[in-house]
Amino acid sequence: MNRKVSAITRMIPAAMLAAMGLIHESVSAYTVNITAGTRIVYLAVGNGSFTGTLQGGGTPANNAPVNTVSVTVAANVVGTGASQLMTTNSTQAASFWDGFAFCTPATQQVYIGGFFRMPGAAGNATLTVSTPVGGLVNAGGNTIPFSQITWVSSGNGDTGAEVIPSGTFTGGMQTLASLPVNTWNESCHTFSYLNANVVAAGTYTGRATYTLSAP
């Protein structure tokens, strides 16, 4: 799909595991060309702040709250390899481009949208995510690798390849997408916990930090 984008902002969702559980998020991609406006980079992960819509001349803003994704794994299925769908407290459904109901956040999908606007320029902005190499940790110091969390990228009405593709956290810094200058890009991520390891009971937490950078 195609849409427009502009601005520079970063939002960070936290990952939280509840009693033998993990986190899950969803994303869908959308791209639109931008033809006017001042230089700006903007990124929203989960709930964002935007006055109006970009298409309607709206203005992006910073948003302090950090959204979470989480899952509780029943004791009888821990470590069985049965993938566990994660839920989120994000309520962002509407696209900041035009207000379209792009994601289905009611506990499942996390909205990711952003752009690098610099009319007349060429190049790309780079979207990365960083997760702790040590994984998610509980109060007893037990860990779960971030590679146990995956996501599927999608979006209502989306067709073709996702601009922010589906993937798996690796632990550390990883590049998710290269976003062309003067385009709006968005996706909805649905997260799952792979549940491949038998781990000690407890609440495991960790944070995934998303960054959109431009030259």
N, C-alpha and C positions, 0 to 999 in steps of 0.2 A: 504494500500500500504506500501511498505518498502523502506527506504533510509538511508543515513548516515549523521551524524552531529558532530560538534565540536566547542567549543569556549565560551567566556563569554562577552557578551555585552548586553546592554539594550536599547531599543528604545521606545519612548513614542508617541502615537498618541493623538492629541487634539480633543475634541468633540466640534463642534460649531453648534449652532442653528441660523438659519436666519429667521427673521420676522415670528414668529409663527411656526417655524420649528424645527426639530431635526436631529440627526445624525444616520447614518447607516453604518455598515461594514460587510464584508464577509470573511470567512476563510475555508480552506480545509486542511485535514491532510494527512501526508505522513511520513513513518518511514523507516529508513535504518540502518543497523548495521555498526559500525565503529570498525576497528581492530587494528589501529596503530595511533601514534601521541602523543604529549604531552598533559598534562591536560589543558583543556580550556572549557569555557562556553560562548556561543554566542546566542544572541536573536535579531532578526530583526522584527520590526512591521512597515509595510508600506515600504517605500524606505529604503534600507540598503546599506552598502558598503562592497564589497567583491572583491578581486583580483582573477579573474578566478572563478573556482568552487571548492567546497570541494573535490568532486570526482577526480578532476584533480590536486589536491595538492594546491589549492588556499588558500589565507589568508583572514580572516575576518578583518574588521576595524570598527572604530566608525563612526557614521553618525549623525551629529548635527541637521539637519532639522526635524521638527515635522509635520507629516501629519495630515490632518483634515478630518472629515466626517461631512456632513451638509445636511439640508433639509429646504426648504421653504414651509410652509403649507398655502394654499389658505384660505382666510378669511371664505369662505362659507363651509369649511369642518373642521374647527378647533373644536376639542373636540368631533367629531362624532364617534370616534373609528375606523375610516378608517385608517389602517396602512399606513404609508408613507415611501417609500423606500428612503434611504439616499444615497448620492453620496460622493465621496472622491477625493482628489487631489493626491493620491498615484498613481504612475505609475509603481510600481514593479509588473511584471508579471512572470518573469523567476525565477525558483528555483535556490537557491545558491548551491544546491547539484550538479546538472548536467546541468543547463541552460534550462531545459524543461519549456515550456510555461504553468505554473501550474495555474496561476490566470488570470482573465479577469479584469484588473484594470480600463479600460477605464470608469471611474467615479463610478464604483460600488464596486469592491472587494479590500480588504486590505490583503496583504500578511503577514503571520506570520510564521516565521521559526526559528529553533534554535536547539542547542544540548549541551550536557555535555559529554565531552570526557575525559576519564581516563582509558586507556587500562588496562585490568586485574582486574579492580575494579567492585564491585557490588553496587547497590543502584539506586536512582532516583534523578532527578532534579525536582524542583517544580515551575510550572508556575502560577503566580498570577496576578491579576489586581486590582488596587485601584482607586476608584472614590470618589469624594467628597460626604459626607453624606448629605450635604445641597442641592445637586443636581446641575443642570445647572441654572445659574443666569443671569438676564438681567440688564441693567443700572438702572432700577427702583427698583431693589432688589426683583423682582418677581422670582419664582423658578419653575423648572420642575424636578421631581424626576428622577434620573438616571435609575430607574427601568422601565421607559418608553422607554428605548432603548434596543433592542434585536439584536441578530446576528444569522445568519445561517452559518454553517461551511461546506465547500465543497472544491473541487479542480478538475481540469481537469484530467480525467482518474482515479479518486479515486474510490475505491471500499471498502466495509465494513465500520466499525465504524470509525468515525473521532477521531484522537488522541487528538485534541483540539475540544471538542464537541460544538454544538450550545448552546446558553444560553441567559441570560438576566443580565444586570448589576444590582447589588443590592444596591449600595451606600456603600462605605467602602471597606474593603479588602475582596477578594474572591479568592478561589483556582480554577483554570481552568483545570489543568491537571498535572499528574505525568509522567515525561518523563524518561524512563529507560536510565541509563548511556550507553554511546557508541552507541547511535542511533541518526540519523538525523530525525527531526520531522517538518512537516509544514502543514499549512492549509490556506484557503482563506476565509475571513469573509465578509459577506454581512450584513450591518446594516439597521435596520428599526426603525422608531419612531411609537410607538403604538397609539399616538394621542387620548388618553382617557380623557384628561382634557381640559376644556375651560380655557385658560391662556391669560394674557395680551399680547398685541402686543409687539414685540421687538426682539432683537437678544440675544439668550440665549447661554452661553458658559460654558464649563467645560472640564476637562482633565482626561483621563483614562491613568494610568501609569502601564505598563506591566513590570514584573520583573521575570527573570529566576534565581533561586538560587540553589546551590548545596552544599552538605556537604564537 
